[in-house]
Amino acid sequence: MLPNTGRLAGCTVFITGASRGIGKAIALKAAKDGANIVIAAKTTHPHPKLPGTIYTAAEEIEAVGGKALPCIVDVRDEQQISDAVEKAVEKFGGIDILVNNASAISLTNTLETPTKRMDLMMSVNTRGTYLASKACIPYLKKSKVAHILNLSPPLNLNPIWFKQHCAYTIAKYGMSMCVLGMAEEFKGEIAVNALWPKTAIHTAAMDMLGGSGIESQCRKVDIIADAAYAIFKKPKSFTGNFVIDENILKEEGIKNFDAYAIKPGHTLLPDFFLDEYPEPITKKMESTGAVPEFKEEKPQPQPKPHLGAVEETFRIVKDSLSDDVVKATQGIYLFELSGEDGGTWFLDLKSKGGNVGYGEPSNRADVVMSMSTDDFVKMFSGEFSSLLVYLIVQRKFSSDILLYPFPNNQDLHMLAAVES
């Protein structure tokens, strides 16, 4: 594990949701340096399922060498945040580090997420992070340390992370967007970063989400605390980063991560938002007896369309390309083919050596031709020289060409549709 260096001695660290779990672990790590910890959380009486209160956390913090200020704070309440900040400044003289850890989670899809629950996640995750940051920033700007750390993920726009819990993802990404904006806004004054675990972390919340047996696939909260400590050691110029716990600890020289595992040597559960599909995550949970409360189907890859004669026609064209052909033609053609085996193809006779392919060309097409696949094959199944003459003529007129069969299907009528 990462050793303490005393760097945070005398620093004041304001942590939301610090009465238990990850927030408390970060508090204890900083307290071992002799830091002042503001415990901004709302639990004042023991919860039947969630251990810890702001007062028991304060006792633990002071037991390891820190100073504690327990403050009753619901981050949805702007006044409670402001009051806690004022108390912290009055008692400790300022604020050096803010950790936005408080978070609400519901892994439910759109129709199963009540508006009240959506509002809760947005109010705690996004709005709470924004308000706590706003209240602390005037004091952080006066600090030589000056860090804001949000416990939020990288902004991964893979739809898989929105599909089954859209509301939660939006609310959590709101915290990450605060990192993007504030890091740029306060560059040079305050370091603003995000921290996210590579694997699942064992907390009371994880027990509720993952069910019995989940803990053996998790790491301890200590890995997040050590990673946060590593970030706090960085200068203000280290800002706008989305840090993964294991990565930064490797940079710190940590090689043995078994010390962080609940069950060393056991397969670990990847955390969300890091492009591990929920299906393999679910299977890993179930393999050791855990009962996950979420399910997901791995998206099936889209099969490549069967292109048949169209593909063969373009293959013949490609084999016939040369610099002389490109020089003679100097045009880019887009073919929009309808019907069976239809699709969009291009023929680039401008680039060196020429090129053909499925999809859009890299540069704007000079000529667009729309036709059925049958008509395309009939028209271009002859000698390539005939096709070349045809394309040169169309390029000369510089038009988008729409081709469609006459009602008797015996001939093709060409219409210059759009002047280039």
SELUM-187612 format. One record per residue (C-alpha): x, y, z; residue number from 1. Coordinates in steps of 0.1 Angstrom, whole numbers, plus 5000, padded with zeros to 4 digits. Example, Ala and Ser with C-alpha at 12.3 -4.5 7.8 and 13.67 -1.06 7.14 Angstrom:
+------+-------+------+-----+
| east | north |   up |   k |
+------+-------+------+-----+
| 5123 |  4955 | 5078 |   1 |
| 5137 |  4989 | 5071 |   2 |
+------+-------+------+-----+
This chain:
+------+-------+------+-----+
| east | north |   up |   k |
+------+-------+------+-----+
| 5000 |  5000 | 5000 |   1 |
| 5010 |  5036 | 4995 |   2 |
| 5028 |  5050 | 5025 |   3 |
| 5019 |  5084 | 5041 |   4 |
| 5045 |  5111 | 5037 |   5 |
| 5031 |  5138 | 5060 |   6 |
| 5024 |  5161 | 5030 |   7 |
| 4988 |  5168 | 5041 |   8 |
| 4997 |  5178 | 5076 |   9 |
| 4977 |  5208 | 5086 |  10 |
| 4956 |  5208 | 5054 |  11 |
| 4919 |  5210 | 5056 |  12 |
| 4900 |  5184 | 5036 |  13 |
| 4863 |  5188 | 5030 |  14 |
| 4847 |  5155 | 5021 |  15 |
| 4810 |  5149 | 5013 |  16 |
| 4796 |  5115 | 5022 |  17 |
| 4825 |  5109 | 5046 |  18 |
| 4806 |  5090 | 5073 |  19 |
| 4813 |  5056 | 5057 |  20 |
| 4828 |  5037 | 5028 |  21 |
| 4851 |  5054 | 5003 |  22 |
| 4846 |  5089 | 5018 |  23 |
| 4857 |  5078 | 5052 |  24 |
| 4887 |  5058 | 5038 |  25 |
| 4900 |  5089 | 5021 |  26 |
| 4894 |  5109 | 5053 |  27 |
| 4914 |  5084 | 5074 |  28 |
| 4943 |  5083 | 5049 |  29 |
| 4946 |  5121 | 5051 |  30 |
| 4941 |  5121 | 5088 |  31 |
| 4972 |  5099 | 5092 |  32 |
| 4992 |  5129 | 5079 |  33 |
| 4977 |  5151 | 5105 |  34 |
| 4951 |  5167 | 5082 |  35 |
| 4919 |  5184 | 5093 |  36 |
| 4888 |  5166 | 5081 |  37 |
| 4854 |  5181 | 5075 |  38 |
| 4829 |  5152 | 5075 |  39 |
| 4801 |  5166 | 5054 |  40 |
| 4774 |  5139 | 5056 |  41 |
| 4738 |  5135 | 5068 |  42 |
| 4739 |  5104 | 5090 |  43 |
| 4737 |  5114 | 5126 |  44 |
| 4721 |  5082 | 5140 |  45 |
| 4731 |  5046 | 5132 |  46 |
| 4713 |  5031 | 5101 |  47 |
| 4700 |  4996 | 5103 |  48 |
| 4718 |  4985 | 5071 |  49 |
| 4745 |  5012 | 5067 |  50 |
| 4772 |  5014 | 5094 |  51 |
| 4787 |  5047 | 5106 |  52 |
| 4776 |  5082 | 5115 |  53 |
| 4794 |  5116 | 5112 |  54 |
| 4803 |  5112 | 5149 |  55 |
| 4817 |  5077 | 5148 |  56 |
| 4838 |  5088 | 5117 |  57 |
| 4851 |  5118 | 5136 |  58 |
| 4862 |  5095 | 5165 |  59 |
| 4881 |  5072 | 5140 |  60 |
| 4898 |  5102 | 5123 |  61 |
| 4910 |  5117 | 5156 |  62 |
| 4922 |  5082 | 5167 |  63 |
| 4947 |  5081 | 5138 |  64 |
| 4961 |  5116 | 5143 |  65 |
| 4937 |  5139 | 5124 |  66 |
| 4913 |  5167 | 5136 |  67 |
| 4877 |  5162 | 5127 |  68 |
| 4847 |  5185 | 5122 |  69 |
| 4815 |  5166 | 5118 |  70 |
| 4789 |  5186 | 5099 |  71 |
| 4753 |  5176 | 5091 |  72 |
| 4751 |  5181 | 5054 |  73 |
| 4726 |  5169 | 5028 |  74 |
| 4743 |  5180 | 4996 |  75 |
| 4709 |  5187 | 4981 |  76 |
| 4706 |  5216 | 5006 |  77 |
| 4727 |  5246 | 4995 |  78 |
| 4724 |  5263 | 5029 |  79 |
| 4737 |  5233 | 5047 |  80 |
| 4767 |  5232 | 5024 |  81 |
| 4774 |  5269 | 5030 |  82 |
| 4770 |  5265 | 5067 |  83 |
| 4795 |  5236 | 5068 |  84 |
| 4820 |  5256 | 5047 |  85 |
| 4818 |  5286 | 5070 |  86 |
| 4823 |  5263 | 5101 |  87 |
| 4853 |  5247 | 5084 |  88 |
| 4869 |  5281 | 5076 |  89 |
| 4861 |  5294 | 5111 |  90 |
| 4877 |  5263 | 5128 |  91 |
| 4906 |  5255 | 5105 |  92 |
| 4913 |  5288 | 5087 |  93 |
| 4905 |  5277 | 5052 |  94 |
| 4899 |  5248 | 5028 |  95 |
| 4927 |  5231 | 5009 |  96 |
| 4910 |  5200 | 4993 |  97 |
| 4874 |  5192 | 4984 |  98 |
| 4864 |  5156 | 4978 |  99 |
| 4830 |  5152 | 4961 | 100 |
| 4822 |  5117 | 4971 | 101 |
| 4785 |  5118 | 4980 | 102 |
| 4765 |  5099 | 4954 | 103 |
| 4731 |  5082 | 4948 | 104 |
| 4727 |  5052 | 4926 | 105 |
| 4698 |  5033 | 4911 | 106 |
| 4706 |  5008 | 4883 | 107 |
| 4671 |  5009 | 4868 | 108 |
| 4660 |  5015 | 4833 | 109 |
| 4640 |  5044 | 4821 | 110 |
| 4605 |  5030 | 4827 | 111 |
| 4615 |  5016 | 4861 | 112 |
| 4630 |  5048 | 4874 | 113 |
| 4605 |  5070 | 4892 | 114 |
| 4609 |  5107 | 4888 | 115 |
| 4616 |  5111 | 4925 | 116 |
| 4646 |  5087 | 4922 | 117 |
| 4658 |  5105 | 4891 | 118 |
| 4656 |  5138 | 4909 | 119 |
| 4675 |  5123 | 4938 | 120 |
| 4704 |  5112 | 4917 | 121 |
| 4706 |  5144 | 4898 | 122 |
| 4704 |  5165 | 4930 | 123 |
| 4730 |  5145 | 4949 | 124 |
| 4754 |  5136 | 4921 | 125 |
| 4755 |  5165 | 4897 | 126 |
| 4739 |  5194 | 4916 | 127 |
| 4755 |  5185 | 4949 | 128 |
| 4789 |  5183 | 4934 | 129 |
| 4784 |  5216 | 4917 | 130 |
| 4772 |  5234 | 4948 | 131 |
| 4799 |  5220 | 4971 | 132 |
| 4825 |  5230 | 4946 | 133 |
| 4810 |  5265 | 4942 | 134 |
| 4810 |  5270 | 4979 | 135 |
| 4846 |  5258 | 4985 | 136 |
| 4863 |  5275 | 4954 | 137 |
| 4867 |  5309 | 4970 | 138 |
| 4888 |  5293 | 4997 | 139 |
| 4905 |  5268 | 4975 | 140 |
| 4918 |  5296 | 4954 | 141 |
| 4938 |  5309 | 4984 | 142 |
| 4954 |  5275 | 4991 | 143 |
| 4988 |  5264 | 4980 | 144 |
| 4975 |  5228 | 4977 | 145 |
| 4941 |  5235 | 4961 | 146 |
| 4925 |  5203 | 4948 | 147 |
| 4890 |  5192 | 4939 | 148 |
| 4885 |  5155 | 4935 | 149 |
| 4853 |  5140 | 4922 | 150 |
| 4846 |  5103 | 4926 | 151 |
| 4832 |  5099 | 4890 | 152 |
| 4840 |  5080 | 4859 | 153 |
| 4857 |  5088 | 4826 | 154 |
| 4831 |  5102 | 4801 | 155 |
| 4827 |  5070 | 4781 | 156 |
| 4799 |  5075 | 4755 | 157 |
| 4795 |  5038 | 4747 | 158 |
| 4757 |  5034 | 4746 | 159 |
| 4760 |  5002 | 4767 | 160 |
| 4765 |  5024 | 4798 | 161 |
| 4733 |  5043 | 4791 | 162 |
| 4710 |  5015 | 4780 | 163 |
| 4701 |  4999 | 4813 | 164 |
| 4705 |  5028 | 4838 | 165 |
| 4703 |  5060 | 4817 | 166 |
| 4693 |  5082 | 4847 | 167 |
| 4722 |  5071 | 4869 | 168 |
| 4747 |  5075 | 4840 | 169 |
| 4735 |  5110 | 4833 | 170 |
| 4737 |  5120 | 4869 | 171 |
| 4772 |  5104 | 4874 | 172 |
| 4785 |  5119 | 4842 | 173 |
| 4773 |  5153 | 4854 | 174 |
| 4800 |  5150 | 4881 | 175 |
| 4826 |  5142 | 4854 | 176 |
| 4815 |  5172 | 4833 | 177 |
| 4821 |  5194 | 4863 | 178 |
| 4857 |  5182 | 4861 | 179 |
| 4860 |  5191 | 4825 | 180 |
| 4845 |  5226 | 4830 | 181 |
| 4861 |  5236 | 4863 | 182 |
| 4896 |  5222 | 4854 | 183 |
| 4896 |  5246 | 4825 | 184 |
| 4879 |  5275 | 4843 | 185 |
| 4904 |  5274 | 4873 | 186 |
| 4935 |  5262 | 4855 | 187 |
| 4966 |  5273 | 4874 | 188 |
| 4946 |  5280 | 4905 | 189 |
| 4929 |  5247 | 4915 | 190 |
| 4936 |  5212 | 4903 | 191 |
| 4903 |  5195 | 4894 | 192 |
| 4903 |  5158 | 4887 | 193 |
| 4881 |  5127 | 4888 | 194 |
| 4890 |  5093 | 4903 | 195 |
| 4873 |  5060 | 4894 | 196 |
| 4881 |  5024 | 4904 | 197 |
| 4892 |  4998 | 4879 | 198 |
| 4874 |  4971 | 4898 | 199 |
| 4844 |  4970 | 4921 | 200 |
| 4850 |  4984 | 4956 | 201 |
| 4835 |  4966 | 4986 | 202 |
| 4811 |  4990 | 5004 | 203 |
| 4777 |  4986 | 5020 | 204 |
| 4762 |  5000 | 4987 | 205 |
| 4780 |  4973 | 4967 | 206 |
| 4766 |  4946 | 4991 | 207 |
| 4731 |  4959 | 4984 | 208 |
| 4736 |  4960 | 4946 | 209 |
| 4756 |  4928 | 4942 | 210 |
| 4740 |  4906 | 4968 | 211 |
| 4756 |  4878 | 4988 | 212 |
| 4790 |  4867 | 4977 | 213 |
| 4800 |  4899 | 4959 | 214 |
| 4827 |  4909 | 4984 | 215 |
| 4852 |  4882 | 4973 | 216 |
| 4853 |  4899 | 4938 | 217 |
| 4860 |  4934 | 4952 | 218 |
| 4889 |  4954 | 4964 | 219 |
| 4890 |  4973 | 4997 | 220 |
| 4882 |  5010 | 4999 | 221 |
| 4919 |  5015 | 5008 | 222 |
| 4929 |  5014 | 4971 | 223 |
| 4907 |  5045 | 4964 | 224 |
| 4921 |  5062 | 4995 | 225 |
| 4957 |  5056 | 4983 | 226 |
| 4949 |  5067 | 4948 | 227 |
| 4933 |  5099 | 4961 | 228 |
| 4963 |  5105 | 4983 | 229 |
| 4986 |  5101 | 4952 | 230 |
| 4965 |  5128 | 4934 | 231 |
| 4967 |  5152 | 4963 | 232 |
| 5005 |  5150 | 4961 | 233 |
| 5004 |  5163 | 4926 | 234 |
| 5009 |  5200 | 4918 | 235 |
| 4980 |  5223 | 4906 | 236 |
| 4992 |  5217 | 4870 | 237 |
| 4979 |  5181 | 4873 | 238 |
| 4943 |  5190 | 4864 | 239 |
| 4915 |  5178 | 4841 | 240 |
| 4924 |  5142 | 4845 | 241 |
| 4901 |  5111 | 4847 | 242 |
| 4923 |  5089 | 4869 | 243 |
| 4919 |  5051 | 4873 | 244 |
| 4930 |  5040 | 4908 | 245 |
| 4953 |  5012 | 4897 | 246 |
| 4970 |  5032 | 4870 | 247 |
| 4981 |  5060 | 4893 | 248 |
| 4992 |  5036 | 4919 | 249 |
| 5014 |  5018 | 4894 | 250 |
| 5030 |  5052 | 4886 | 251 |
| 5037 |  5055 | 4924 | 252 |
| 5055 |  5022 | 4922 | 253 |
| 5028 |  4999 | 4936 | 254 |
| 5033 |  4964 | 4921 | 255 |
| 5014 |  4940 | 4944 | 256 |
| 4977 |  4948 | 4943 | 257 |
| 4967 |  4917 | 4963 | 258 |
| 4970 |  4938 | 4994 | 259 |
| 4939 |  4957 | 4983 | 260 |
| 4918 |  4926 | 4975 | 261 |
| 4892 |  4913 | 4999 | 262 |
| 4901 |  4878 | 4988 | 263 |
| 4937 |  4878 | 4973 | 264 |
| 4940 |  4858 | 4941 | 265 |
| 4903 |  4858 | 4934 | 266 |
| 4889 |  4871 | 4901 | 267 |
| 4879 |  4907 | 4904 | 268 |
| 4848 |  4924 | 4891 | 269 |
| 4854 |  4952 | 4867 | 270 |
| 4837 |  4985 | 4875 | 271 |
| 4812 |  5002 | 4853 | 272 |
| 4820 |  5027 | 4825 | 273 |
| 4854 |  5011 | 4815 | 274 |
| 4841 |  4991 | 4785 | 275 |
| 4836 |  4958 | 4802 | 276 |
| 4802 |  4946 | 4791 | 277 |
| 4777 |  4941 | 4820 | 278 |
| 4770 |  4905 | 4808 | 279 |
| 4806 |  4893 | 4816 | 280 |
| 4804 |  4913 | 4848 | 281 |
| 4772 |  4896 | 4857 | 282 |
| 4786 |  4862 | 4849 | 283 |
| 4817 |  4868 | 4871 | 284 |
| 4794 |  4878 | 4900 | 285 |
| 4772 |  4847 | 4896 | 286 |
| 4802 |  4824 | 4893 | 287 |
| 4809 |  4828 | 4930 | 288 |
| 4774 |  4829 | 4942 | 289 |
| 4766 |  4866 | 4940 | 290 |
| 4731 |  4876 | 4930 | 291 |
| 4734 |  4907 | 4908 | 292 |
| 4704 |  4930 | 4906 | 293 |
| 4711 |  4941 | 4871 | 294 |
| 4712 |  4921 | 4839 | 295 |
| 4723 |  4930 | 4804 | 296 |
| 4726 |  4914 | 4770 | 297 |
| 4758 |  4918 | 4752 | 298 |
| 4750 |  4936 | 4719 | 299 |
| 4754 |  4914 | 4689 | 300 |
| 4777 |  4926 | 4662 | 301 |
| 4759 |  4937 | 4631 | 302 |
| 4765 |  4912 | 4603 | 303 |
| 4783 |  4924 | 4573 | 304 |
| 4758 |  4927 | 4544 | 305 |
| 4759 |  4901 | 4517 | 306 |
| 4768 |  4921 | 4487 | 307 |
| 4770 |  4894 | 4461 | 308 |
| 4772 |  4907 | 4425 | 309 |
| 4777 |  4943 | 4436 | 310 |
| 4807 |  4934 | 4456 | 311 |
| 4821 |  4914 | 4427 | 312 |
| 4815 |  4943 | 4403 | 313 |
| 4835 |  4967 | 4426 | 314 |
| 4862 |  4941 | 4430 | 315 |
| 4866 |  4940 | 4392 | 316 |
| 4867 |  4978 | 4391 | 317 |
| 4893 |  4979 | 4418 | 318 |
| 4915 |  4954 | 4400 | 319 |
| 4914 |  4976 | 4369 | 320 |
| 4924 |  5009 | 4386 | 321 |
| 4957 |  5026 | 4377 | 322 |
| 4973 |  5060 | 4378 | 323 |
| 4963 |  5065 | 4341 | 324 |
| 4927 |  5059 | 4349 | 325 |
| 4928 |  5084 | 4378 | 326 |
| 4945 |  5110 | 4356 | 327 |
| 4919 |  5106 | 4329 | 328 |
| 4889 |  5107 | 4352 | 329 |
| 4897 |  5130 | 4382 | 330 |
| 4864 |  5124 | 4400 | 331 |
| 4849 |  5109 | 4431 | 332 |
| 4817 |  5089 | 4426 | 333 |
| 4791 |  5079 | 4452 | 334 |
| 4767 |  5051 | 4444 | 335 |
| 4735 |  5048 | 4464 | 336 |
| 4721 |  5013 | 4456 | 337 |
| 4686 |  5003 | 4466 | 338 |
| 4670 |  4969 | 4467 | 339 |
| 4685 |  4936 | 4478 | 340 |
| 4722 |  4938 | 4486 | 341 |
| 4719 |  4976 | 4485 | 342 |
| 4740 |  5001 | 4503 | 343 |
| 4764 |  5030 | 4497 | 344 |
| 4796 |  5026 | 4478 | 345 |
| 4822 |  5049 | 4465 | 346 |
| 4847 |  5050 | 4436 | 347 |
| 4876 |  5075 | 4442 | 348 |
| 4893 |  5083 | 4409 | 349 |
| 4912 |  5114 | 4423 | 350 |
| 4935 |  5098 | 4449 | 351 |
| 4968 |  5083 | 4437 | 352 |
| 4961 |  5048 | 4423 | 353 |
| 4924 |  5052 | 4429 | 354 |
| 4902 |  5034 | 4455 | 355 |
| 4868 |  5018 | 4460 | 356 |
| 4850 |  5009 | 4491 | 357 |
| 4818 |  5003 | 4510 | 358 |
| 4804 |  5035 | 4527 | 359 |
| 4811 |  5072 | 4523 | 360 |
| 4843 |  5085 | 4506 | 361 |
| 4868 |  5105 | 4527 | 362 |
| 4863 |  5135 | 4505 | 363 |
| 4831 |  5150 | 4490 | 364 |
| 4818 |  5131 | 4460 | 365 |
| 4817 |  5149 | 4427 | 366 |
| 4789 |  5128 | 4413 | 367 |
| 4762 |  5109 | 4432 | 368 |
| 4743 |  5081 | 4414 | 369 |
| 4712 |  5064 | 4428 | 370 |
| 4699 |  5032 | 4412 | 371 |
| 4689 |  4996 | 4420 | 372 |
| 4715 |  4970 | 4425 | 373 |
| 4702 |  4951 | 4395 | 374 |
| 4705 |  4981 | 4372 | 375 |
| 4740 |  4988 | 4386 | 376 |
| 4752 |  4953 | 4378 | 377 |
| 4737 |  4954 | 4344 | 378 |
| 4752 |  4988 | 4336 | 379 |
| 4787 |  4981 | 4349 | 380 |
| 4791 |  4944 | 4342 | 381 |
| 4808 |  4951 | 4308 | 382 |
| 4843 |  4962 | 4300 | 383 |
| 4859 |  4986 | 4325 | 384 |
| 4868 |  5009 | 4296 | 385 |
| 4830 |  5014 | 4289 | 386 |
| 4825 |  5023 | 4325 | 387 |
| 4854 |  5047 | 4324 | 388 |
| 4840 |  5066 | 4294 | 389 |
| 4806 |  5068 | 4312 | 390 |
| 4821 |  5082 | 4344 | 391 |
| 4842 |  5108 | 4325 | 392 |
| 4811 |  5120 | 4308 | 393 |
| 4792 |  5123 | 4340 | 394 |
| 4822 |  5140 | 4357 | 395 |
| 4823 |  5166 | 4329 | 396 |
| 4787 |  5176 | 4336 | 397 |
| 4795 |  5177 | 4374 | 398 |
| 4760 |  5166 | 4384 | 399 |
| 4744 |  5144 | 4409 | 400 |
| 4728 |  5117 | 4388 | 401 |
| 4696 |  5099 | 4397 | 402 |
| 4690 |  5068 | 4377 | 403 |
| 4657 |  5049 | 4377 | 404 |
| 4641 |  5024 | 4353 | 405 |
| 4613 |  5033 | 4329 | 406 |
| 4581 |  5015 | 4337 | 407 |
| 4588 |  4989 | 4311 | 408 |
| 4622 |  4982 | 4328 | 409 |
| 4639 |  4980 | 4294 | 410 |
| 4660 |  5011 | 4295 | 411 |
| 4674 |  5035 | 4321 | 412 |
| 4665 |  5072 | 4322 | 413 |
| 4692 |  5095 | 4336 | 414 |
| 4682 |  5128 | 4352 | 415 |
| 4707 |  5154 | 4362 | 416 |
| 4692 |  5161 | 4396 | 417 |
| 4715 |  5186 | 4414 | 418 |
| 4741 |  5209 | 4399 | 419 |
| 4774 |  5208 | 4418 | 420 |
+------+-------+------+-----+
